[in-house]
Amino acid sequence: MKDFSFIVPQNITFGAGSVKKLPEMVKELKVSNVLVISGPHLNKMGVTDKITALIEETGAKTCKFTDVEANPSVETVHKAADAYKENQAEAIVAIGGGSPMDVAKAVGVVVTYGGSITEYEGGGKVPGEIVPFIAIPTTAGTGSEVTAFSVITDHSRNYKLTVASQKLLPSHVILDPEFLTSCPAGTAAASGVDAMVHAIESYINKDCNPFIEAMAEKALELLGENIRKFVADRTNIEAASAMLLGSTFAGIAFNFGRLGDVHAMAHPVGGFFNVAHGTANAILLPVCLEYNALADDGKYKKIYDYISYTKADDSFVPEMLVEEVRKLTKSLGIPETLSEVGVTEDKISQMAEDAMKSGNIAVNPRITTKKDVEMLYKKAM
């Protein structure tokens, strides 16, 4: 067994209605002005007003930036940073899916150390601590609340850049499943499969260790048992709770062990065609699982048992997991091919080139070349 280490240096609070504990957390930060970062949908629903009201119970002032889009851009980060500075904010509360949390992390870097977020691309570029930051996920998918990464789209390159540093982790996380109950079915499906991909790729890749296995297996158990029920009825609070915890456990798993070909390939799909990250992952997952089946060391059977209605017997072969995943994503209403979401073959070579820049390729269970990535993209078309 190889050596490994881990630390989960966050205050994580779980439970229905746990958002009521937000004022206590803000008081702990000892700040007098907080920027709330979110998207337009949650703002229209009045969710951000609920958050600002809770923060203001402490006597702190609030301001809002609610223009975060899916696949957030460099420009959005700098607009949010401007709002932070103009309002003399001292801390951030991010509420929403992975996009607001990614923007919050990036804003924390820019307002603390200056310059453009593009200057911090890669690992080891963030000099130290960023501004105080609380994360409240409203989807069960990205795990961004427990990951040391901020993924931002640079439209000048059609490229999703990643800033990586343990300093990006929010100090406090609120996991309140009540926020998931108004999630649209399509978002619930795509983000739920995204969480499953996090668990699966961290579980089967070359970086996996017993800690990652423990987190990934529990994530797969929770997600596999509940994703169908949750997509069918988002008001099912037990299913929502399981999905939210499963997503967080999957996030912890890949935060310490990276991912694989699926994520390496999904980011360029988002960068070039603005496809939602969860949807891109869901389309690419069965194709990459089929490719990686040659390297299976017995984990495909375990994954199958977590996500299938039936348990595998001695006749199990890895291809059975591939078909089970295809049936699952189809039943959830997720598109089956990249062409259905607007991807065109003329960008495959460029997307493959960008995918090869990802550190996730290096830990994929089967060695992958650019030619292999191009082949996988074509299969997914």
N, C-alpha and C positions, 0 to 999 in steps of 0.2 A: 504493500500500500504506500502510495507516495505521500510526502509531507504536504500539509495545507494549513491555512489559518483562516479565521473569520471573526468579524465583529459586527454587531447590529446596533449601532450607537444612536438609536432613536427612541423617542417616547411615542409608542403606538397605542391608541385607544380604540377599542372595538365595541360596537353595540348600537342597537336601534335607539335613536334619539341622542346619541353621544355627542352630536354637534353642540349640544347645550354646554359642553365643557370648554368650548372655544374661549369664552371670557377668561377662564382660569389660566389657559395657556398664554393668552395675550398678556395677562398680568405678569406671568413668569418672565416674559421677554423684556419687561420694563421699557416699553416704547409708548410714545404719545401720538403717533400717526402711522396708519397702516394702509398700504395699497392692496386692494383686492383685485386679483387677476383672474379673468374668466372669459367665456365666450358669449356671443350675442344671444344664443338660445336660452341659456340659464338666466341671463339678465332679463329677457322678456318674460320668463316664467316667475320672476320675482325672487329667485334663489339668492342672487347677489345682495339684494336688499335685506334679506333675512340674515345674511352673514354680516353685513355692515352694522345692522342693528345689534347683533350680539357683541360685536367688537366695541361698539360705542357704549355698551353697558359698563365698560371699564373706565370710561372717561376719555378714551383715546379718540382722535379724529380719524376719519376714513376718506379714501378716494378710490375710484374704480377705473380699471382699464378692462373693457369687455369686448375688445375687437380681435380676440385671438381666433384664428381660423384653423381648420384641419391642416396638418402639415405646416406648422407655423414658419414664417419666413424670417430672415435676417432683419428685414425692414420692420416687421412687427415687434421684434425684440427691442429695436432701438426706439420705436414709438412708445413702447411700454416703459422703457428706461427713462425717456424724457418725462413721462407722466409721473414717474417715481420722484425724479429730481425737482420738477416744477411744484409738486405738492409737498416737498420736503418730508417725504415718507421715511420711516426708519425700519420698517419690516414689511413682509409680504405674506398674504394669505392667498393661496391658489386653490380654486375650486373648479372641478370639471374633470375631463378626461386627461390623457397624457399631454395634450397640447398646452393647456394653461400651466401645467407643472413644468414642462420643458421651457416655456417662456419665462416662468418665474425663476428657474435656476439660471438661465442665461442673463436675465435682468440683474440678478444678484451679483453675477460676475462683473458685468459692465459698469454698474453704478459704484462698485467697490474699487475696481482697478482701472476703469477707463478703456478707451479704444473701442474697436468693433468686436463683436462676438467671434468673428472669423479668425481673429488673432489668437483665440484660445482653442482652436480645433485640435483634436487629438488628446492624448493623456499627458498629465504632468505640467500643463500650462497655467493652471489656476494657482496663483501664489500662496493663497491661504484661505481663511474663513470668508464666507460671503455674508450678506445681510441676513438677519433672522427670518425664518421661512417656515410657515405651517402649510401642510398639504391636506386637502380634503377631496379624495377621488369620488366622482359620481358615476363612473363606469367600472365594470369589472373586466379589466383587460390589460392595461399598459404596465401596471406595477411601478409606474414612475415615482410613486411616493416613497419607494424603498430602493431606488436604483441611482447610482452615481453617474448618470448620463443625461445630457440634454441634446436632443436631436433637432436640428434646425435646418430648414431648406434654404439653400443659397441659389436663388433663381438665376444668378449670373452664370452659374455652372450647371444648372439643372441637377444639383447635387445635394444630398442630405448630409450635412457635416455633423460630427459628434464631438461634444466637449465631455471629457471624462475626468472626474475627480471625486473622491470621497467627500470633499468639501461642499459638494452640491446637494448632499442629502438634507432634506428638511429636518429641523430639530424635533418637530411634533407632527404626528399624522393622526387624523380622525377618520376611522372607518365606520361610517354610519350607513347601514344598508337601506335606510329609508330614502336616501337620495337616488337609489337605483330604481325605485318603483315607477318612476315616470320616464324611464329610458325607452326610446323607440325600439321596436322589435329588431329592425335591421342593425342598429347600433349594438344592441345586446348580443346579437348573434356574432357579428364581426369582432367585437371586443372580447367576447367570451372565447372564441377560437384563438384570438391573439394570445390570451393568457395560457391556453392549452399549448400553443406553440412554444411559448417561453418555457413551460415545464418540460415538454418533450425534448426540445433542443438542448436545454441545460442538462437533462438526464442522460442523453445518449452521446454527448460530445466527449472529446478527449480530455477535457478539463474536469470532468465529473469526479467528485469525491464523496465520502459518506455524508457529509453535511448537506451538500447539494442534493444528493439522492433523497435524503429525508424530506427536505423542503419540496422537491419536485414530486415525489410520490404522494405526499399529502395533498399537494395542489391538484394533481391529476385525479385523486379520489374525490375531492370536493367538486371539481369542475365537471368531471365525467358523469357523476351522479345527478348533477343539477342543471347543466346547460340547457337541456331540452325543456325541462320544467320552467326554467327562468324565462327563456325566449317565448314560451307559450303564454306565460302569465307573469309579467314583471312585478305584480303586486304581491306575489308569493314571497313573503318576507324571509322564510326559512331558506328558500332557494337563493334569494338575493344575498343573504348573509353568507351562504356557502360559496357563492361565486366571488363575492368581495374578498373573503379570506383566501380562497384559492388563488385569486389573482395576485394578492400580496405575497403569499408564500412562493408563487412562481417567480415573482419579481426578485425576491431575496435569493432564490436559487440562481437565476442568471446574472444577478449582480456580482456573484462570486465565481461564476464559471463560464460566462459568455454563452453564445448560442450556436448557430450553424448556418448552412447554406440558405435556409428559408429566409432568415432575416437579412443576410448579406444581399440576397436578390430582391427582397421586398422594398428596401430603401430606394434603389434606383427607379423602381416602378412608381413610387410616390414622387420622386424627384422629377422625373420626366413627364409623368401623366397625371399627377395629383390624385392618384388613387388612394383611398383611405388605407392606412397601414394595416389594420386588421383584415380588411378584405383581400389585400395583396398577399398577406401571410396565409390566409385560408385557401386561396387558389393554389399557391405554391406548395403548401404542406404535403399533399399526397404525392406530388411529382418528386419532391425531394426525399420523402420517406421511401418511395420505390427505388430511387437511386442509392440510398444509404442502406437498403435491406441487405446488401452484400456484406456489410460490416456488422450486422446485428449480432450481439453477444448474449441474447436471451431477453433483452429488455422490451423488444417489440411485443412479446407475449404478455408481459406485465402491463404495458400501456393498453393493449387490447382489452384486458380484463377490467381496467379502470373505465374505459369509455364505451364498451359494448354492453348491450342488454344481456348477452350470454357470456359465459366463461369459456376460455379456450381449453381444448383437450390435447391429447398427444398428437393429434393430426395437424396442429397449428403450424403454419408457415408464415414468414414475415409479410408476404403479399396479402394475407388476410387482414392485417392492420391497415394497409393501404386502402383496401376496398371499404373497410369499416369507416375510415376517415372520410372517404368520398361520399358514402351514404349519409354520414352525419352532417357534413357541410351542405349537402343538397337538401336535406330535410329542414335545415335552418334557413333556407332561402338565400344562401350565398351563391353568387355567380360561380360557374364551374371553370371558366376559362379567362385568360387575360384579354382576349379579343372582346369579350363581353363588356369589359370595363374601359375600353378605348385604347388599349395598348396596341401598337403597330410594330410589325417585324423590322422596319427600317432602323429602329433604335436598339435592337437587340445587342449589336456589337458594342455600342457605347455603354449600355446598361451593364453588360458583362464586365467591361473594363472597370466600371465603378464598383461593381460587386466584389471584384478581386482585391480592391483596396481595403475591404473590411477585415478586421481581425477575426471575425466569426468563421471565415473560410478556413483559417489555419487550424481550428479545433473541430471542424466537421468530422464525423466519424469515418467518412470515406474521403481520400485525397481528391481534391477538386481543382481542375484547371479552368482557364478561361473558355476553352473549347467545350468543356463539360457544362459550364454555366450557360453558354449559348444553346447547347442541346436541350438543357432543362427549360429554358425560356421558351424554346420552340415547342416543346411538349406541352407546356402550360398554355400555349396559345389556343 
